[in-house]
Amino acid sequence: MDDVYVELAQMYDKFGISDFSVSFGDSMLKYFDCMYPNETFKKNLDICCGTGTLCGFFKDDGIQTKGVDLSAEMLDVARSKYCDVEFIKCNASEFNDGEVYDFITCTDDALNHITDIEDVKRIVKNANVLLRDGGLFIFDINNFDILTPGEYNKDSFNGYSKLSLVQSRDSDLIKTDVKYYEHDKLIWQKSLFERDYSISKLTQIFNREGFVLDSCSQHFLDEKRSEKWKLIFKKVE
Ligand SMILES: C[S@@+](CC[C@H](N)C(=O)[O-])C[C@H]1O[C@@H](n2cnc3c(N)ncnc32)[C@H](O)[C@@H]1O
């Protein structure tokens, strides 16, 4: 796991990085209503939950939710925001609390950040154990075909801070150099890595572990087209 989260945890929400998970979460609820009007999706496990923003969103909607992440620093932030949600420090490929979930979520290209495909396979295998029959695994991956490597800056939240993200690509590995500045002075810098996974490769992995593709779209329902692929796999009954 990238150790960038040690520093990034405190500013993750302030730079609006976790906002995406809420808009995606909102689309998920609409998707349930539209595609599964007679089914219940009231028990969620959010893996790679980061600062817990999606869990908070689900909790406010009356959904029972739990978050799992490997970063102690991200989980500290999550717990400080939502004291009534359980957040567990665990590898998503190993988590098993004996509960059965209606849907598992994994947002903001968290799967791309798991750069060893064997780890992705272990996560999918474990999801099959955790989900009920007909349960859904919902996630997004980056569409690196339309994300051109280069520099991206995140707006300051306090007038003097800046997060600069410079991406470069070597085959299917994408490196992002993250630099944090205050008053134009470099405070820290770290690199994080993502793997470009094709939809066909992921579909193969999910199929092998007992899932079928339920939805794959760049614009979920009536959303605007985005640089992310949003995917839903359903555990076969
Ligand atoms: C890009 S962040 C996404 C956070 C959150 N899902 C969101 O939408 O804001 C990726 C998160 O995955 C976590 N992570 C990476 N590998 C993991 C693993 N094997 N098991 C659990 N969490 C992991 C990191 O600690 C980090 O918090």
The ligand as a Gaussian input file, in Angstrom:
#p B3LYP/6-31G(d) Opt

LIG

0 1
 C       -7.785000       6.248000      -3.407000
 S       -8.125000       5.922000      -1.701000
 C       -9.886000       5.792000      -1.781000
 C      -10.557000       6.088000      -0.461000
 C      -12.093000       6.060000      -0.474000
 N      -12.616000       4.827000      -1.002000
 C      -12.686000       7.227000      -1.232000
 O      -13.530000       7.004000      -2.129000
 O      -12.370000       8.381000      -0.905000
 C       -7.560000       4.259000      -1.544000
 C       -7.656000       3.676000      -0.120000
 O       -7.421000       2.256000      -0.201000
 C       -6.701000       1.859000       0.967000
 N       -6.109000       0.541000       0.658000
 C       -5.138000       0.257000      -0.260000
 N       -4.907000      -1.070000      -0.307000
 C       -5.773000      -1.651000       0.585000
 C       -6.047000      -2.995000       0.960000
 N       -5.371000      -4.031000       0.411000
 N       -6.988000      -3.235000       1.901000
 C       -7.678000      -2.197000       2.475000
 N       -7.463000      -0.898000       2.149000
 C       -6.519000      -0.627000       1.207000
 C       -5.741000       2.999000       1.210000
 O       -5.279000       2.997000       2.534000
 C       -6.640000       4.211000       0.883000
 O       -7.290000       4.690000       2.027000

